[in-house]
Amino acid sequence: MSLLHKALASLGIGAATVDTKLEKADYTGGEVIHGEVQIRGGNVDQQIDERASCKLIEKYAG
């Protein structure tokens, strides 16, 4: 790939995308969460240097 494509991928344009899909939208504390992480390749070869990780954020119903 060209240097331009690599530069654009570093900005997120044409780069691989990662999406986390959970079985349902709401969970309660202590509940087991099931889902999958989908990685789709982009226009440029990219190396994955680390394991995929996911952070959960508690949503308050205020």
N, CA, C and O atoms as a printed pandas DataFrame, in Angstrom:
     atom_number atom_name residue_name chain_id  residue_number  x_coord  y_coord  z_coord
0              1         N          MET        A               1    0.835   -1.188    0.000
1              2        CA          MET        A               1    0.000    0.000    0.000
2              3         C          MET        A               1    0.876    1.247    0.000
3              4         O          MET        A               1    2.037    1.227    0.408
4              5         N          SER        A               2    0.294    2.287   -0.456
5              6        CA          SER        A               2    1.045    3.534   -0.547
6              7         C          SER        A               2    1.193    4.194    0.821
7              8         O          SER        A               2    0.457    3.897    1.762
8              9         N          LEU        A               3    2.139    5.073    0.898
9             10        CA          LEU        A               3    2.372    5.834    2.133
10            11         C          LEU        A               3    1.130    6.657    2.489
11            12         O          LEU        A               3    0.814    6.830    3.666
12            13         N          LEU        A               4    0.429    7.161    1.473
13            14        CA          LEU        A               4   -0.795    7.942    1.714
14            15         C          LEU        A               4   -1.855    7.078    2.404
15            16         O          LEU        A               4   -2.487    7.525    3.361
16            17         N          HIS        A               5   -2.057    5.834    1.923
17            18        CA          HIS        A               5   -3.044    4.946    2.543
18            19         C          HIS        A               5   -2.671    4.640    3.986
19            20         O          HIS        A               5   -3.547    4.600    4.850
20            21         N          LYS        A               6   -1.399    4.426    4.264
21            22        CA          LYS        A               6   -0.951    4.153    5.629
22            23         C          LYS        A               6   -1.192    5.367    6.531
23            24         O          LYS        A               6   -1.606    5.220    7.681
24            25         N          ALA        A               7   -0.932    6.558    6.003
25            26        CA          ALA        A               7   -1.148    7.779    6.782
26            27         C          ALA        A               7   -2.636    7.962    7.081
27            28         O          ALA        A               7   -3.003    8.321    8.200
28            29         N          LEU        A               8   -3.492    7.717    6.092
29            30        CA          LEU        A               8   -4.937    7.847    6.302
30            31         C          LEU        A               8   -5.425    6.818    7.318
31            32         O          LEU        A               8   -6.268    7.134    8.158
32            33         N          ALA        A               9   -4.904    5.583    7.251
33            34        CA          ALA        A               9   -5.303    4.548    8.210
34            35         C          ALA        A               9   -4.909    4.937    9.630
35            36         O          ALA        A               9   -5.636    4.636   10.577
36            37         N          SER        A              10   -3.767    5.602    9.789
37            38        CA          SER        A              10   -3.350    6.021   11.128
38            39         C          SER        A              10   -4.303    7.073   11.693
39            40         O          SER        A              10   -4.369    7.257   12.908
40            41         N          LEU        A              11   -5.042    7.764   10.823
41            42        CA          LEU        A              11   -6.053    8.734   11.245
42            43         C          LEU        A              11   -7.438    8.099   11.357
43            44         O          LEU        A              11   -8.408    8.764   11.720
44            45         N          GLY        A              12   -7.521    6.796   11.041
45            46        CA          GLY        A              12   -8.802    6.094   11.141
46            47         C          GLY        A              12   -9.551    5.986    9.837
47            48         O          GLY        A              12  -10.637    5.407    9.797
48            49         N          ILE        A              13   -8.995    6.533    8.762
49            50        CA          ILE        A              13   -9.653    6.484    7.454
50            51         C          ILE        A              13   -9.143    5.256    6.708
51            52         O          ILE        A              13   -7.959    5.169    6.381
52            53         N          GLY        A              14  -10.035    4.313    6.440
53            54        CA          GLY        A              14   -9.649    3.082    5.761
54            55         C          GLY        A              14   -9.008    2.061    6.684
55            56         O          GLY        A              14   -8.502    1.039    6.220
56            57         N          ALA        A              15   -9.023    2.327    7.995
57            58        CA          ALA        A              15   -8.412    1.430    8.973
58            59         C          ALA        A              15   -9.396    0.312    9.332
59            60         O          ALA        A              15  -10.582    0.384    9.011
60            61         N          ALA        A              16   -8.888   -0.708    9.995
61            62        CA          ALA        A              16   -9.739   -1.774   10.500
62            63         C          ALA        A              16  -10.712   -1.195   11.524
63            64         O          ALA        A              16  -10.402   -0.219   12.208
64            65         N          THR        A              17  -11.894   -1.808   11.622
65            66        CA          THR        A              17  -12.875   -1.370   12.606
66            67         C          THR        A              17  -13.125   -2.490   13.608
67            68         O          THR        A              17  -13.062   -3.670   13.262
68            69         N          VAL        A              18  -13.410   -2.113   14.849
69            70        CA          VAL        A              18  -13.684   -3.075   15.913
70            71         C          VAL        A              18  -15.032   -2.719   16.523
71            72         O          VAL        A              18  -15.278   -1.564   16.870
72            73         N          ASP        A              19  -15.904   -3.714   16.653
73            74        CA          ASP        A              19  -17.239   -3.490   17.204
74            75         C          ASP        A              19  -17.538   -4.585   18.216
75            76         O          ASP        A              19  -17.315   -5.762   17.935
76            77         N          THR        A              20  -18.040   -4.214   19.386
77            78        CA          THR        A              20  -18.428   -5.181   20.408
78            79         C          THR        A              20  -19.941   -5.320   20.384
79            80         O          THR        A              20  -20.662   -4.331   20.513
80            81         N          LYS        A              21  -20.420   -6.545   20.219
81            82        CA          LYS        A              21  -21.858   -6.802   20.168
82            83         C          LYS        A              21  -22.234   -7.713   21.329
83            84         O          LYS        A              21  -21.766   -8.848   21.418
84            85         N          LEU        A              22  -23.088   -7.200   22.224
85            86        CA          LEU        A              22  -23.544   -7.952   23.385
86            87         C          LEU        A              22  -24.907   -8.570   23.088
87            88         O          LEU        A              22  -25.644   -8.093   22.225
88            89         N          GLU        A              23  -25.234   -9.650   23.824
89            90        CA          GLU        A              23  -26.506  -10.339   23.606
90            91         C          GLU        A              23  -27.711   -9.473   23.938
91            92         O          GLU        A              23  -28.761   -9.605   23.309
92            93         N          LYS        A              24  -27.569   -8.585   24.925
93            94        CA          LYS        A              24  -28.676   -7.706   25.289
94            95         C          LYS        A              24  -28.123   -6.349   25.710
95            96         O          LYS        A              24  -26.913   -6.194   25.875
96            97         N          ALA        A              25  -29.007   -5.367   25.884
97            98        CA          ALA        A              25  -28.576   -3.994   26.160
98            99         C          ALA        A              25  -28.341   -3.715   27.634
99           100         O          ALA        A              25  -27.494   -2.886   27.964
100          101         N          ASP        A              26  -29.063   -4.379   28.536
101          102        CA          ASP        A              26  -28.974   -4.077   29.961
102          103         C          ASP        A              26  -28.559   -5.312   30.753
103          104         O          ASP        A              26  -29.018   -6.422   30.486
104          105         N          TYR        A              27  -27.685   -5.098   31.730
105          106        CA          TYR        A              27  -27.210   -6.154   32.617
106          107         C          TYR        A              27  -27.264   -5.631   34.051
107          108         O          TYR        A              27  -27.274   -4.421   34.275
108          109         N          THR        A              28  -27.299   -6.542   35.013
109          110        CA          THR        A              28  -27.250   -6.160   36.415
110          111         C          THR        A              28  -25.923   -6.613   37.013
111          112         O          THR        A              28  -25.263   -7.496   36.466
112          113         N          GLY        A              29  -25.532   -6.013   38.131
113          114        CA          GLY        A              29  -24.273   -6.345   38.773
114          115         C          GLY        A              29  -24.157   -7.835   39.062
115          116         O          GLY        A              29  -25.105   -8.443   39.559
116          117         N          GLY        A              30  -23.009   -8.430   38.759
117          118        CA          GLY        A              30  -22.758   -9.839   39.006
118          119         C          GLY        A              30  -23.217  -10.760   37.892
119          120         O          GLY        A              30  -22.917  -11.954   37.913
120          121         N          GLU        A              31  -23.938  -10.224   36.920
121          122        CA          GLU        A              31  -24.439  -11.038   35.813
122          123         C          GLU        A              31  -23.317  -11.321   34.808
123          124         O          GLU        A              31  -22.460  -10.469   34.571
124          125         N          VAL        A              32  -23.329  -12.499   34.232
125          126        CA          VAL        A              32  -22.343  -12.859   33.210
126          127         C          VAL        A              32  -22.756  -12.215   31.886
127          128         O          VAL        A              32  -23.918  -12.281   31.484
128          129         N          ILE        A              33  -21.789  -11.595   31.219
129          130        CA          ILE        A              33  -22.047  -10.918   29.955
130          131         C          ILE        A              33  -21.539  -11.788   28.819
131          132         O          ILE        A              33  -20.399  -12.255   28.841
132          133         N          HIS        A              34  -22.394  -12.004   27.823
133          134        CA          HIS        A              34  -22.003  -12.764   26.639
134          135         C          HIS        A              34  -22.092  -11.859   25.422
135          136         O          HIS        A              34  -23.004  -11.040   25.310
136          137         N          GLY        A              35  -21.145  -12.013   24.519
137          138        CA          GLY        A              35  -21.151  -11.233   23.298
138          139         C          GLY        A              35  -19.974  -11.613   22.438
139          140         O          GLY        A              35  -19.334  -12.641   22.661
140          141         N          GLU        A              36  -19.689  -10.788   21.460
141          142        CA          GLU        A              36  -18.551  -11.045   20.577
142          143         C          GLU        A              36  -17.917   -9.737   20.139
143          144         O          GLU        A              36  -18.559   -8.687   20.111
144          145         N          VAL        A              37  -16.656   -9.828   19.801
145          146        CA          VAL        A              37  -15.920   -8.686   19.269
146          147         C          VAL        A              37  -15.683   -8.970   17.795
147          148         O          VAL        A              37  -15.092   -9.989   17.440
148          149         N          GLN        A              38  -16.145   -8.067   16.937
149          150        CA          GLN        A              38  -15.980   -8.230   15.494
150          151         C          GLN        A              38  -14.914   -7.263   14.999
151          152         O          GLN        A              38  -14.993   -6.057   15.231
152          153         N          ILE        A              39  -13.921   -7.810   14.317
153          154        CA          ILE        A              39  -12.857   -6.993   13.726
154          155         C          ILE        A              39  -12.958   -7.136   12.218
155          156         O          ILE        A              39  -12.894   -8.243   11.684
156          157         N          ARG        A              40  -13.114   -6.013   11.540
157          158        CA          ARG        A              40  -13.205   -6.012   10.079
158          159         C          ARG        A              40  -11.972   -5.310    9.514
159          160         O          ARG        A              40  -11.618   -4.211    9.941
160          161         N          GLY        A              41  -11.343   -5.944    8.575
161          162        CA          GLY        A              41  -10.148   -5.373    7.957
162          163         C          GLY        A              41  -10.464   -4.124    7.158
163          164         O          GLY        A              41  -11.572   -3.954    6.650
164          165         N          GLY        A              42   -9.488   -3.268    7.057
165          166        CA          GLY        A              42   -9.641   -2.034    6.296
166          167         C          GLY        A              42   -8.934   -2.131    4.954
167          168         O          GLY        A              42   -8.743   -3.223    4.420
168          169         N          ASN        A              43   -8.551   -0.992    4.419
169          170        CA          ASN        A              43   -7.893   -0.930    3.112
170          171         C          ASN        A              43   -6.388   -1.116    3.197
171          172         O          ASN        A              43   -5.719   -1.239    2.171
172          173         N          VAL        A              44   -5.846   -1.137    4.413
173          174        CA          VAL        A              44   -4.408   -1.190    4.617
174          175         C          VAL        A              44   -4.081   -2.340    5.565
175          176         O          VAL        A              44   -4.799   -2.561    6.541
176          177         N          ASP        A              45   -3.003   -3.074    5.285
177          178        CA          ASP        A              45   -2.565   -4.116    6.214
178          179         C          ASP        A              45   -2.191   -3.479    7.539
179          180         O          ASP        A              45   -1.441   -2.504    7.575
180          181         N          GLN        A              46   -2.712   -4.030    8.633
181          182        CA          GLN        A              46   -2.416   -3.513    9.964
182          183         C          GLN        A              46   -2.124   -4.684   10.892
183          184         O          GLN        A              46   -2.703   -5.760   10.746
184          185         N          GLN        A              47   -1.236   -4.474   11.833
185          186        CA          GLN        A              47   -0.875   -5.503   12.796
186          187         C          GLN        A              47   -1.558   -5.212   14.118
187          188         O          GLN        A              47   -1.598   -4.070   14.576
188          189         N          ILE        A              48   -2.101   -6.274   14.732
189          190        CA          ILE        A              48   -2.714   -6.140   16.053
190          191         C          ILE        A              48   -1.640   -6.455   17.077
191          192         O          ILE        A              48   -1.135   -7.577   17.125
192          193         N          ASP        A              49   -1.285   -5.468   17.901
193          194        CA          ASP        A              49   -0.188   -5.612   18.857
194          195         C          ASP        A              49   -0.634   -6.120   20.220
195          196         O          ASP        A              49    0.190   -6.629   20.980
196          197         N          GLU        A              50   -1.903   -5.996   20.546
197          198        CA          GLU        A              50   -2.381   -6.370   21.875
198          199         C          GLU        A              50   -3.656   -7.186   21.750
199          200         O          GLU        A              50   -4.270   -7.259   20.685
200          201         N          ARG        A              51   -4.042   -7.802   22.868
201          202        CA          ARG        A              51   -5.324   -8.492   22.913
202          203         C          ARG        A              51   -6.438   -7.457   22.915
203          204         O          ARG        A              51   -6.252   -6.321   23.352
204          205         N          ALA        A              52   -7.582   -7.865   22.425
205          206        CA          ALA        A              52   -8.739   -6.977   22.466
206          207         C          ALA        A              52   -9.229   -6.877   23.908
207          208         O          ALA        A              52   -9.269   -7.877   24.624
208          209         N          SER        A              53   -9.597   -5.681   24.328
209          210        CA          SER        A              53  -10.141   -5.495   25.664
210          211         C          SER        A              53  -11.373   -4.579   25.545
211          212         O          SER        A              53  -11.537   -3.843   24.573
212          213         N          CYS        A              54  -12.209   -4.656   26.554
213          214        CA          CYS        A              54  -13.451   -3.893   26.538
214          215         C          CYS        A              54  -13.695   -3.334   27.936
215          216         O          CYS        A              54  -13.536   -4.043   28.929
216          217         N          LYS        A              55  -14.076   -2.080   28.009
217          218        CA          LYS        A              55  -14.426   -1.465   29.292
218          219         C          LYS        A              55  -15.927   -1.261   29.338
219          220         O          LYS        A              55  -16.542   -0.850   28.355
220          221         N          LEU        A              56  -16.508   -1.552   30.490
221          222        CA          LEU        A              56  -17.946   -1.350   30.680
222          223         C          LEU        A              56  -18.160   -0.101   31.524
223          224         O          LEU        A              56  -17.427    0.144   32.482
224          225         N          ILE        A              57  -19.144    0.668   31.173
225          226        CA          ILE        A              57  -19.452    1.900   31.885
226          227         C          ILE        A              57  -20.856    1.777   32.458
227          228         O          ILE        A              57  -21.801    1.444   31.743
228          229         N          GLU        A              58  -20.986    2.045   33.747
229          230        CA          GLU        A              58  -22.286    1.972   34.394
230          231         C          GLU        A              58  -23.145    3.149   33.968
231          232         O          GLU        A              58  -22.705    4.298   34.002
232          233         N          LYS        A              59  -24.364    2.855   33.571
233          234        CA          LYS        A              59  -25.295    3.899   33.143
234          235         C          LYS        A              59  -26.293    4.151   34.270
235          236         O          LYS        A              59  -26.914    3.216   34.774
236          237         N          TYR        A              60  -26.443    5.391   34.656
237          238        CA          TYR        A              60  -27.386    5.749   35.709
238          239         C          TYR        A              60  -28.707    6.179   35.075
239          240         O          TYR        A              60  -28.724    6.971   34.132
240          241         N          ALA        A              61  -29.790    5.661   35.590
241          242        CA          ALA        A              61  -31.115    6.078   35.100
242          243         C          ALA        A              61  -31.587    7.227   35.984
243          244         O          ALA        A              61  -32.347    7.029   36.932
244          245         N          GLY        A              62  -31.125    8.425   35.659
245          246        CA          GLY        A              62  -31.399    9.577   36.504
246          247         C          GLY        A              62  -32.638   10.216   36.145
247          248         O          GLY        A              62  -33.021   11.210   36.761
